[in-house]
Amino acid sequence: MTQAIKSLKQIKQRIKSLATSPLSSKKQSNKDFSCIIVAEGGTAHGGNLKKAFALIESAKQAGADCIKFQVVFAHEIIHPLSGKIKLPGGRISLYERFKALERNENFYGVIKEYAEKCGLVFLLTPFGKKGAQILKKLNVDAIKIASPELNHFPLLAQVAALNKPIILSTGVSTVADIEKALLIAGNKAILLHCITSYPAPEEEYNLKVIPILSALFGIPVGLSDHSLDPILVPAAAAMLGACLIEKHFTLNSKGSGLDDPIALEEEEFRHMVDAVREIETLSREEAFTWLKKRFTNRRVKAVRGTGEKRLAPAERGYYQTTRRSILCVKEIKKGGIFSKQNIALLRSERNIKPGLSPEFFSLIIGKCARRDIPATRGIVWKDVF
């Protein structure tokens, strides 16, 4: 039977242990402890402190161990000329939405204090240098990196220098991508299997990859779930040894937040937590039977998948555009010099052609432009002398 983790101090220690102990260590076995449950508040607070407090209180009532928010600064995430994109809530300008959600260090410091007062571990996701500096000042216990930032190598290096556990989501990535990220992030890492699609089709989740990635990289692996059912994918992941389960959380799934349409409200989140905790009391065979009775053999078999790490069909089209690439942010004339003022590592999304991989950023700085480059395009080798 798994050991329950009850106090804030125990949860913090468990995260630290997951990220620092060799996986072969006897006490490191995922079966020895209940998995950590993270309520992903994201930006559901809308920049409002009272709403952030309400999210924290609700997440605690729902049985979460941690509450996570995102430190958003628009210029660190997306090209200002990226235009509108279609999300579950409709077509919006992501850049303008992110601008509206920008808050200073004090905002996150206040909600961190309140979260810990309520007995929740406070986690943050940065998207660039400014966000990472806030995490450093707040001395957070762990850092969550979103899937699109898995190839944001300067950010990975910056957070690795903080010497804190790093939780890496691995949506829209290959095994090679994960390996590159871990070389920079270091050995204090936890991986989260994920599908970068909103919502993510449950039948594409391929949860057998969780123990396989854990064995391949020798570190614990959990789940970041974007599917709609509150129980099936998280419970099946727990059955397969997930060390941590993250699920979007909101006060109102019909709200105007970016992730509200795919997020769980308190009652559904509580059902998820209860199901995961029940699965943890069962043997693998008993858990499989429990899932089949509740969801049918066909659905359970589908979410388990093959165990081969690959891009899910729902996220293949986002591989170049959602991840970071080298983009022009100010028009560059032929013969102009590439600098940190005119190029940046950003998500191109749907309306801008992506550029070269971030690993070539330092190589391009100081080089000359072979031709005129508009401020709405990715940098490719043909652009560089």
LUMLUM-379837 format. One record per residue (C-alpha): residue number from 1; chain; x, y, z. Coordinates in Angstrom, 1 decimal, m for minus. Layout:
BEGIN
{NUM; A; {X; Y; Z}}
...
REM end
This chain:
BEGIN
{1; A; {0.0; 0.0; 0.0}}
{2; A; {1.3; 3.5; m0.8}}
{3; A; {2.2; 5.9; 1.9}}
{4; A; {0.0; 9.0; 2.0}}
{5; A; {1.7; 12.4; 2.0}}
{6; A; {m0.2; 14.8; 4.2}}
{7; A; {1.8; 17.9; 5.3}}
{8; A; {3.2; 20.7; 3.2}}
{9; A; {6.7; 19.9; 4.4}}
{10; A; {6.3; 16.2; 3.3}}
{11; A; {5.1; 17.2; m0.2}}
{12; A; {8.0; 19.6; m0.6}}
{13; A; {10.4; 16.8; 0.5}}
{14; A; {8.8; 14.3; m1.9}}
{15; A; {9.3; 16.7; m4.9}}
{16; A; {12.9; 17.2; m3.9}}
{17; A; {13.4; 13.4; m3.4}}
{18; A; {11.9; 12.6; m6.8}}
{19; A; {14.2; 15.1; m8.5}}
{20; A; {17.4; 14.1; m6.7}}
{21; A; {17.3; 10.4; m5.7}}
{22; A; {18.6; 7.8; m8.2}}
{23; A; {15.6; 6.0; m9.7}}
{24; A; {17.2; 2.6; m8.7}}
{25; A; {17.0; 3.6; m5.1}}
{26; A; {14.6; 1.5; m3.1}}
{27; A; {12.8; 4.4; m1.6}}
{28; A; {12.4; 6.0; m5.0}}
{29; A; {9.9; 3.5; m6.3}}
{30; A; {6.7; 5.2; m7.4}}
{31; A; {4.7; 2.4; m5.6}}
{32; A; {6.1; 3.5; m2.2}}
{33; A; {4.4; 6.9; m2.2}}
{34; A; {1.2; 8.4; m3.4}}
{35; A; {1.7; 10.5; m6.5}}
{36; A; {1.7; 14.3; m6.2}}
{37; A; {m1.4; 16.0; m7.5}}
{38; A; {m1.0; 19.5; m9.1}}
{39; A; {m3.9; 21.8; m9.8}}
{40; A; {m2.7; 23.8; m12.8}}
{41; A; {m4.2; 27.2; m12.2}}
{42; A; {m2.3; 28.7; m15.2}}
{43; A; {m3.7; 32.1; m15.7}}
{44; A; {m7.2; 31.3; m14.6}}
{45; A; {m7.0; 34.1; m12.0}}
{46; A; {m7.2; 36.6; m14.8}}
{47; A; {m4.7; 38.8; m12.9}}
{48; A; {m7.1; 39.2; m10.0}}
{49; A; {m5.7; 38.5; m6.5}}
{50; A; {m9.1; 37.6; m5.0}}
{51; A; {m9.7; 35.1; m7.8}}
{52; A; {m6.2; 33.7; m7.3}}
{53; A; {m7.0; 33.2; m3.6}}
{54; A; {m10.3; 31.5; m4.5}}
{55; A; {m8.5; 29.2; m6.8}}
{56; A; {m6.1; 28.2; m4.1}}
{57; A; {m8.8; 27.6; m1.6}}
{58; A; {m10.8; 25.5; m4.1}}
{59; A; {m7.8; 23.5; m5.1}}
{60; A; {m7.1; 22.7; m1.4}}
{61; A; {m10.7; 21.6; m0.9}}
{62; A; {m10.4; 19.4; m4.1}}
{63; A; {m7.5; 17.5; m2.7}}
{64; A; {m4.6; 19.0; m4.6}}
{65; A; {m1.1; 18.9; m3.2}}
{66; A; {0.2; 21.8; m5.2}}
{67; A; {m1.2; 24.8; m7.0}}
{68; A; {0.7; 26.1; m10.1}}
{69; A; {0.4; 29.4; m11.9}}
{70; A; {2.2; 30.8; m15.0}}
{71; A; {4.4; 33.9; m15.0}}
{72; A; {3.3; 35.6; m18.2}}
{73; A; {5.1; 38.3; m20.1}}
{74; A; {3.9; 38.5; m23.7}}
{75; A; {7.3; 39.5; m25.3}}
{76; A; {8.9; 36.4; m23.8}}
{77; A; {6.4; 34.0; m25.4}}
{78; A; {5.0; 35.0; m28.7}}
{79; A; {5.7; 37.3; m31.7}}
{80; A; {3.8; 40.6; m31.3}}
{81; A; {2.6; 40.3; m34.9}}
{82; A; {1.4; 36.7; m34.6}}
{83; A; {m2.2; 37.7; m35.1}}
{84; A; {m5.2; 35.8; m33.9}}
{85; A; {m5.5; 32.1; m33.4}}
{86; A; {m8.4; 29.7; m32.7}}
{87; A; {m8.7; 28.4; m29.2}}
{88; A; {m11.5; 26.4; m27.5}}
{89; A; {m13.0; 29.8; m26.4}}
{90; A; {m12.8; 31.3; m29.8}}
{91; A; {m10.4; 33.4; m32.0}}
{92; A; {m8.2; 35.6; m29.9}}
{93; A; {m4.9; 37.6; m30.1}}
{94; A; {m2.6; 35.6; m27.8}}
{95; A; {m0.1; 38.5; m27.6}}
{96; A; {m2.8; 40.9; m26.4}}
{97; A; {m4.2; 38.4; m24.0}}
{98; A; {m0.8; 37.7; m22.5}}
{99; A; {m0.2; 41.4; m22.2}}
{100; A; {m3.4; 41.8; m20.2}}
{101; A; {m2.2; 39.0; m17.8}}
{102; A; {1.2; 40.5; m17.0}}
{103; A; {1.7; 41.0; m13.3}}
{104; A; {4.7; 41.9; m11.2}}
{105; A; {6.8; 40.0; m8.6}}
{106; A; {4.6; 41.2; m5.7}}
{107; A; {1.5; 39.6; m7.2}}
{108; A; {3.1; 36.2; m7.3}}
{109; A; {4.7; 36.7; m3.9}}
{110; A; {1.3; 37.4; m2.3}}
{111; A; {m0.3; 34.3; m3.8}}
{112; A; {2.7; 32.1; m2.9}}
{113; A; {2.3; 33.2; 0.7}}
{114; A; {m1.4; 32.4; 0.6}}
{115; A; {m1.0; 29.1; m1.1}}
{116; A; {1.5; 27.9; 1.6}}
{117; A; {m0.7; 29.2; 4.3}}
{118; A; {m3.5; 27.0; 2.9}}
{119; A; {m1.1; 24.0; 2.9}}
{120; A; {m0.3; 23.8; m0.8}}
{121; A; {3.1; 23.8; m2.5}}
{122; A; {3.3; 26.8; m4.8}}
{123; A; {4.7; 26.2; m8.3}}
{124; A; {5.3; 28.6; m11.1}}
{125; A; {6.0; 28.3; m14.8}}
{126; A; {8.3; 30.9; m16.4}}
{127; A; {8.5; 31.5; m20.1}}
{128; A; {11.7; 33.6; m20.3}}
{129; A; {14.4; 35.5; m18.5}}
{130; A; {12.1; 38.0; m16.6}}
{131; A; {9.8; 35.2; m15.4}}
{132; A; {12.7; 33.1; m14.3}}
{133; A; {14.1; 36.0; m12.3}}
{134; A; {10.8; 36.3; m10.4}}
{135; A; {11.0; 32.6; m9.5}}
{136; A; {14.5; 33.1; m8.2}}
{137; A; {13.5; 36.0; m6.0}}
{138; A; {10.5; 34.1; m4.6}}
{139; A; {12.7; 31.1; m3.9}}
{140; A; {10.1; 28.6; m5.2}}
{141; A; {10.5; 24.9; m4.3}}
{142; A; {10.4; 23.6; m7.8}}
{143; A; {10.1; 25.0; m11.4}}
{144; A; {7.7; 23.7; m14.0}}
{145; A; {8.7; 24.1; m17.7}}
{146; A; {5.8; 23.9; m20.2}}
{147; A; {6.1; 21.6; m23.3}}
{148; A; {6.7; 24.4; m25.8}}
{149; A; {9.7; 25.6; m23.8}}
{150; A; {11.5; 22.2; m23.9}}
{151; A; {13.7; 23.6; m26.6}}
{152; A; {14.1; 27.1; m25.0}}
{153; A; {17.7; 26.3; m24.1}}
{154; A; {18.6; 29.7; m22.6}}
{155; A; {15.6; 29.4; m20.3}}
{156; A; {16.5; 25.8; m19.3}}
{157; A; {20.1; 26.9; m18.5}}
{158; A; {18.8; 29.9; m16.4}}
{159; A; {16.5; 27.8; m14.3}}
{160; A; {19.0; 24.9; m13.9}}
{161; A; {21.4; 27.5; m12.3}}
{162; A; {18.8; 28.0; m9.6}}
{163; A; {19.5; 24.4; m8.3}}
{164; A; {15.9; 23.6; m7.8}}
{165; A; {13.9; 20.5; m9.0}}
{166; A; {12.7; 21.1; m12.6}}
{167; A; {9.5; 19.5; m13.8}}
{168; A; {9.6; 19.2; m17.6}}
{169; A; {6.5; 18.6; m19.7}}
{170; A; {7.2; 16.6; m22.8}}
{171; A; {4.3; 17.3; m25.1}}
{172; A; {5.0; 17.9; m28.8}}
{173; A; {8.5; 16.4; m28.4}}
{174; A; {10.6; 13.5; m29.5}}
{175; A; {13.0; 11.4; m27.5}}
{176; A; {15.9; 13.3; m29.0}}
{177; A; {14.2; 16.6; m27.9}}
{178; A; {13.9; 15.3; m24.3}}
{179; A; {17.5; 14.2; m24.3}}
{180; A; {18.7; 17.6; m25.4}}
{181; A; {16.6; 19.3; m22.7}}
{182; A; {17.9; 17.1; m20.0}}
{183; A; {21.5; 17.7; m21.0}}
{184; A; {20.9; 21.4; m20.0}}
{185; A; {18.3; 21.0; m17.2}}
{186; A; {20.6; 18.7; m15.3}}
{187; A; {19.8; 15.7; m13.1}}
{188; A; {17.3; 17.4; m10.8}}
{189; A; {14.5; 16.7; m13.2}}
{190; A; {11.0; 15.1; m13.4}}
{191; A; {9.4; 14.4; m16.7}}
{192; A; {5.7; 14.8; m17.4}}
{193; A; {4.2; 12.8; m20.3}}
{194; A; {1.9; 15.2; m22.2}}
{195; A; {0.0; 15.8; m25.4}}
{196; A; {0.1; 19.4; m26.5}}
{197; A; {m3.5; 19.7; m27.8}}
{198; A; {m6.5; 21.5; m26.2}}
{199; A; {m8.3; 19.3; m25.6}}
{200; A; {m6.2; 16.2; m26.1}}
{201; A; {m7.9; 13.1; m27.4}}
{202; A; {m7.8; 10.5; m24.7}}
{203; A; {m7.2; 7.7; m27.2}}
{204; A; {m3.9; 9.3; m28.2}}
{205; A; {m2.4; 9.5; m24.7}}
{206; A; {m0.2; 6.4; m25.1}}
{207; A; {0.3; 6.1; m21.3}}
{208; A; {2.6; 3.1; m21.5}}
{209; A; {5.3; 5.6; m22.4}}
{210; A; {5.4; 6.7; m18.8}}
{211; A; {7.4; 3.7; m17.4}}
{212; A; {9.3; 3.5; m20.7}}
{213; A; {10.6; 7.1; m20.5}}
{214; A; {11.4; 6.5; m16.8}}
{215; A; {13.5; 3.5; m17.6}}
{216; A; {15.1; 5.2; m20.6}}
{217; A; {16.3; 8.3; m18.8}}
{218; A; {16.5; 7.0; m15.2}}
{219; A; {14.3; 9.6; m13.7}}
{220; A; {10.7; 9.7; m12.5}}
{221; A; {7.9; 10.4; m15.0}}
{222; A; {4.4; 11.8; m14.3}}
{223; A; {1.5; 13.1; m16.4}}
{224; A; {0.2; 16.5; m17.6}}
{225; A; {m3.3; 15.8; m18.8}}
{226; A; {m5.3; 17.9; m21.3}}
{227; A; {m8.0; 15.3; m22.0}}
{228; A; {m11.6; 16.1; m21.0}}
{229; A; {m12.6; 13.2; m18.8}}
{230; A; {m11.7; 13.9; m15.2}}
{231; A; {m10.7; 10.3; m14.3}}
{232; A; {m9.8; 8.0; m17.1}}
{233; A; {m6.3; 9.3; m18.2}}
{234; A; {m5.1; 10.3; m14.7}}
{235; A; {m6.3; 7.1; m13.1}}
{236; A; {m4.7; 5.0; m15.8}}
{237; A; {m1.5; 7.0; m15.5}}
{238; A; {m1.5; 6.3; m11.7}}
{239; A; {m1.9; 2.6; m12.5}}
{240; A; {1.2; 2.8; m14.7}}
{241; A; {3.4; 4.4; m12.0}}
{242; A; {3.0; 8.2; m12.7}}
{243; A; {4.8; 10.0; m9.9}}
{244; A; {2.9; 13.3; m10.4}}
{245; A; {m0.4; 14.2; m12.1}}
{246; A; {m1.1; 17.7; m13.3}}
{247; A; {m4.6; 18.8; m14.5}}
{248; A; {m5.9; 22.2; m15.4}}
{249; A; {m8.1; 23.7; m12.7}}
{250; A; {m10.6; 26.5; m12.7}}
{251; A; {m13.5; 28.0; m10.8}}
{252; A; {m15.7; 28.0; m13.8}}
{253; A; {m15.1; 25.9; m16.9}}
{254; A; {m17.4; 28.2; m18.9}}
{255; A; {m15.2; 31.2; m17.9}}
{256; A; {m13.1; 33.4; m20.2}}
{257; A; {m9.7; 32.1; m19.1}}
{258; A; {m7.4; 30.7; m21.8}}
{259; A; {m7.6; 27.1; m20.4}}
{260; A; {m11.1; 27.2; m18.7}}
{261; A; {m12.8; 25.1; m21.4}}
{262; A; {m10.5; 22.1; m20.7}}
{263; A; {m10.1; 22.7; m17.0}}
{264; A; {m11.8; 20.9; m14.1}}
{265; A; {m13.9; 22.6; m11.5}}
{266; A; {m13.6; 21.6; m7.8}}
{267; A; {m16.1; 18.7; m7.8}}
{268; A; {m14.6; 17.1; m10.9}}
{269; A; {m11.1; 17.6; m9.6}}
{270; A; {m12.0; 15.9; m6.3}}
{271; A; {m13.5; 13.0; m8.2}}
{272; A; {m10.1; 12.7; m10.1}}
{273; A; {m8.1; 12.8; m6.8}}
{274; A; {m10.4; 10.2; m5.2}}
{275; A; {m10.0; 7.9; m8.2}}
{276; A; {m6.2; 8.2; m8.2}}
{277; A; {m6.0; 7.6; m4.5}}
{278; A; {m8.2; 4.5; m4.9}}
{279; A; {m6.1; 3.2; m7.8}}
{280; A; {m3.0; 3.5; m5.6}}
{281; A; {m4.4; 1.1; m3.1}}
{282; A; {m4.8; m1.6; m5.7}}
{283; A; {m2.4; m4.0; m7.4}}
{284; A; {m1.8; m3.4; m11.2}}
{285; A; {m4.2; m6.2; m12.0}}
{286; A; {m6.9; m4.9; m9.7}}
{287; A; {m6.5; m1.4; m11.0}}
{288; A; {m6.8; m2.6; m14.6}}
{289; A; {m10.1; m4.4; m13.7}}
{290; A; {m11.4; m1.3; m11.9}}
{291; A; {m10.7; 0.8; m15.0}}
{292; A; {m12.3; m1.6; m17.4}}
{293; A; {m15.5; m1.9; m15.3}}
{294; A; {m15.8; 1.9; m15.3}}
{295; A; {m14.7; 2.8; m18.8}}
{296; A; {m14.8; m0.4; m20.9}}
{297; A; {m11.9; m2.5; m22.0}}
{298; A; {m11.7; m0.6; m25.4}}
{299; A; {m11.2; 2.8; m23.8}}
{300; A; {m8.7; 1.6; m21.3}}
{301; A; {m6.7; m0.2; m24.0}}
{302; A; {m6.8; 2.9; m26.2}}
{303; A; {m5.4; 5.2; m23.5}}
{304; A; {m2.6; 2.8; m22.6}}
{305; A; {m1.3; 2.8; m26.2}}
{306; A; {1.8; 1.1; m27.4}}
{307; A; {4.5; 2.8; m25.3}}
{308; A; {6.4; 4.1; m28.3}}
{309; A; {7.3; 7.8; m27.7}}
{310; A; {6.1; 9.7; m30.7}}
{311; A; {4.2; 12.9; m31.7}}
{312; A; {0.5; 12.2; m31.2}}
{313; A; {m1.6; 12.9; m34.3}}
{314; A; {m3.4; 15.8; m32.5}}
{315; A; {m0.1; 17.6; m31.9}}
{316; A; {1.9; 16.9; m35.1}}
{317; A; {0.9; 20.1; m36.8}}
{318; A; {2.2; 22.2; m33.8}}
{319; A; {5.7; 20.7; m33.7}}
{320; A; {7.3; 23.7; m35.5}}
{321; A; {5.0; 26.5; m34.6}}
{322; A; {4.3; 25.9; m30.9}}
{323; A; {7.9; 25.2; m29.9}}
{324; A; {10.5; 27.9; m29.9}}
{325; A; {12.4; 29.0; m33.0}}
{326; A; {14.5; 32.0; m34.1}}
{327; A; {12.2; 34.8; m35.3}}
{328; A; {12.8; 38.3; m36.6}}
{329; A; {11.1; 40.8; m34.4}}
{330; A; {12.3; 44.0; m36.1}}
{331; A; {12.8; 44.4; m39.8}}
{332; A; {16.4; 43.7; m40.9}}
{333; A; {17.8; 45.2; m44.1}}
{334; A; {20.3; 43.3; m46.3}}
{335; A; {23.7; 43.6; m44.7}}
{336; A; {22.2; 44.3; m41.2}}
{337; A; {23.7; 42.6; m38.2}}
{338; A; {21.7; 40.0; m36.3}}
{339; A; {21.4; 41.0; m32.6}}
{340; A; {19.3; 40.3; m29.5}}
{341; A; {17.4; 43.5; m30.4}}
{342; A; {16.1; 42.2; m33.8}}
{343; A; {15.8; 38.4; m33.4}}
{344; A; {14.4; 36.3; m30.5}}
{345; A; {13.4; 32.8; m29.5}}
{346; A; {9.6; 32.8; m29.7}}
{347; A; {6.6; 30.7; m30.6}}
{348; A; {5.5; 31.4; m34.1}}
{349; A; {2.0; 29.9; m33.7}}
{350; A; {m0.1; 29.8; m36.8}}
{351; A; {0.6; 33.0; m38.7}}
{352; A; {4.4; 33.3; m38.9}}
{353; A; {6.7; 30.9; m40.6}}
{354; A; {9.0; 29.3; m38.0}}
{355; A; {12.8; 29.7; m38.1}}
{356; A; {15.9; 27.8; m37.1}}
{357; A; {16.2; 25.8; m33.9}}
{358; A; {17.2; 27.8; m30.7}}
{359; A; {20.4; 25.9; m30.5}}
{360; A; {21.7; 28.1; m33.4}}
{361; A; {20.8; 31.4; m31.8}}
{362; A; {24.3; 32.2; m30.4}}
{363; A; {25.9; 31.2; m33.7}}
{364; A; {23.7; 33.6; m35.7}}
{365; A; {24.2; 36.6; m33.3}}
{366; A; {26.8; 39.0; m35.0}}
{367; A; {26.3; 37.5; m38.5}}
{368; A; {25.1; 39.6; m41.4}}
{369; A; {21.7; 39.3; m43.2}}
{370; A; {22.0; 38.1; m46.8}}
{371; A; {18.7; 39.8; m47.7}}
{372; A; {15.9; 42.0; m46.4}}
{373; A; {14.0; 40.2; m43.7}}
{374; A; {10.5; 41.4; m42.6}}
{375; A; {9.6; 41.4; m38.9}}
{376; A; {7.1; 38.6; m39.5}}
{377; A; {9.2; 35.6; m40.4}}
{378; A; {11.5; 33.0; m39.0}}
{379; A; {15.3; 33.2; m39.7}}
{380; A; {16.5; 30.4; m42.0}}
{381; A; {20.0; 29.6; m43.2}}
{382; A; {19.4; 31.4; m46.5}}
{383; A; {19.1; 34.6; m44.5}}
{384; A; {22.6; 34.4; m43.0}}
{385; A; {26.0; 35.2; m44.4}}
REM end
